[in-house]
């Protein structure tokens, strides 16, 4: 099912983070909160407003994602790249250091 995920950059280190199911910022897309209904989307929009006013993260926005076989996957390639790290070196970024945070490069 397709929904929305809230993402931003963590100010402390510039890492890409996702608003998680435990209402914290996580570097792992797999922990992201996928809003699939109006109530979930309202929660993410409120968090987006709070994040934009705060100092923990910068440049927060929502993006489309889907759940495939229980795993979260961004719909657009830009977000797939942000979720994984460099596309030219699989030994760098989240795809190398955090197997639980990585996602398959193929649909």
Secondary structure, 3 states (H helix, E strand, C coil): CEEEEEEEEECCCCCEEEEECCCCEECCHHHECCECCHHHHHHHHHHHHHHHHCCCEEEEEEEEEEEECCEEEECCHHHHHHHHCCCCCCCCCHHHHCCCCCCCCCC
